[in-house]
């Protein structure tokens, strides 16, 4: 599964896109766990002190923010899904 990382998250991955080997049906949470297994230093940017995804961090699945999908982080994924991780972004 190809996952895109944006803005400040790229400093952890060293590139825009990273391939993850997950079976069809793996959940967004399982993907998040795989991301943090490979890039543990990213945890402080994605998770709060209770291990929950910060509300200002966005994981888009096919253009929709995962926490707002019907099954949220328990949404199953397929290899064809477009997955994008965005950190908090600000500016004016």
DRENTI-29810 format. One line per field, with one value per residue (C-alpha): residue number from 1; residue in one letter; y negated, x negated, z. Coordinates in steps of 0.02 Angstrom, whole numbers, plus 50000, padded with zeros to 5 digits. Each point is the difference from the previous one (the first is absolute). Example, Ala and Ser with C-alpha at 12.3 -4.5 7.8 and 13.67 -1.06 7.14 Angstrom:
2
k = 1 | 2 .
r = a | s .
c2 = 50225 | 49828 .
c1 = 49385 | 49931 .
c3 = 50390 | 49967 .
This chain:
92
k = 1 | 2 | 3 | 4 | 5 | 6 | 7 | 8 | 9 | 10 | 11 | 12 | 13 | 14 | 15 | 16 | 17 | 18 | 19 | 20 | 21 | 22 | 23 | 24 | 25 | 26 | 27 | 28 | 29 | 30 | 31 | 32 | 33 | 34 | 35 | 36 | 37 | 38 | 39 | 40 | 41 | 42 | 43 | 44 | 45 | 46 | 47 | 48 | 49 | 50 | 51 | 52 | 53 | 54 | 55 | 56 | 57 | 58 | 59 | 60 | 61 | 62 | 63 | 64 | 65 | 66 | 67 | 68 | 69 | 70 | 71 | 72 | 73 | 74 | 75 | 76 | 77 | 78 | 79 | 80 | 81 | 82 | 83 | 84 | 85 | 86 | 87 | 88 | 89 | 90 | 91 | 92 .
r = x | x | x | x | x | x | x | x | x | x | x | x | x | x | x | x | x | x | x | x | x | x | x | x | x | x | x | x | x | x | x | x | x | x | x | x | x | x | x | x | x | x | x | x | x | x | x | x | x | x | x | x | x | x | x | x | x | x | x | x | x | x | x | x | x | x | x | x | x | x | x | x | x | x | x | x | x | x | x | x | x | x | x | x | x | x | x | x | x | x | x | x .
c2 = 50000 | 49833 | 49861 | 49816 | 49887 | 49811 | 49848 | 50031 | 50187 | 50023 | 49966 | 50166 | 50100 | 49918 | 50002 | 49964 | 50177 | 50158 | 50176 | 50105 | 50186 | 50021 | 50120 | 49939 | 49974 | 49931 | 49851 | 49819 | 50032 | 50146 | 49889 | 49865 | 50132 | 50055 | 49819 | 49976 | 50167 | 49942 | 49818 | 49997 | 49820 | 49947 | 50052 | 49832 | 49912 | 50117 | 50060 | 49916 | 50061 | 50132 | 50071 | 49927 | 49912 | 49812 | 49915 | 49884 | 50147 | 50064 | 50170 | 49991 | 50158 | 49966 | 49816 | 50023 | 49968 | 50170 | 49946 | 49946 | 50161 | 50115 | 50117 | 49866 | 50080 | 50173 | 49970 | 50143 | 49956 | 50074 | 49989 | 49879 | 49871 | 49831 | 49964 | 49832 | 49946 | 49813 | 49917 | 49841 | 49860 | 49815 | 49838 | 49847 .
c1 = 50000 | 49928 | 50015 | 49960 | 49929 | 50008 | 49912 | 49902 | 50036 | 49884 | 49849 | 50035 | 50027 | 49869 | 50119 | 50179 | 50064 | 49965 | 50060 | 50075 | 50036 | 50173 | 50135 | 50166 | 50118 | 49867 | 50070 | 49944 | 49945 | 49892 | 49922 | 49968 | 49916 | 49892 | 49951 | 49947 | 49908 | 49895 | 49986 | 50013 | 49941 | 50159 | 50107 | 49980 | 50070 | 50147 | 50055 | 50045 | 49935 | 50139 | 49950 | 50148 | 49987 | 49991 | 50156 | 49890 | 49915 | 50091 | 49994 | 50096 | 50067 | 50054 | 50014 | 50104 | 49933 | 49993 | 50073 | 50158 | 50025 | 50140 | 49876 | 49867 | 49830 | 50079 | 50038 | 49931 | 49880 | 49959 | 49840 | 50089 | 50042 | 49914 | 49927 | 49928 | 49930 | 50003 | 49932 | 50073 | 49974 | 50013 | 49958 | 50075 .
c3 = 50000 | 49948 | 50130 | 49970 | 50135 | 49994 | 50073 | 50160 | 49999 | 49852 | 50109 | 50087 | 49841 | 49891 | 49852 | 49949 | 49977 | 50098 | 49962 | 50141 | 49988 | 50073 | 49943 | 49929 | 50145 | 50118 | 50092 | 50002 | 50180 | 49943 | 49868 | 50130 | 50110 | 49852 | 49966 | 50180 | 50003 | 49852 | 50052 | 50192 | 50013 | 49910 | 50150 | 50088 | 49848 | 49973 | 50173 | 50163 | 50169 | 50006 | 49831 | 49907 | 49833 | 50024 | 49930 | 49897 | 49911 | 49847 | 49920 | 49838 | 49920 | 49822 | 50043 | 50158 | 50175 | 50087 | 50169 | 49907 | 49904 | 50062 | 50085 | 50036 | 50032 | 49988 | 49815 | 49895 | 49860 | 49830 | 49898 | 49882 | 50134 | 49991 | 50172 | 50053 | 50169 | 50038 | 50157 | 50071 | 49876 | 50039 | 49920 | 49930 .
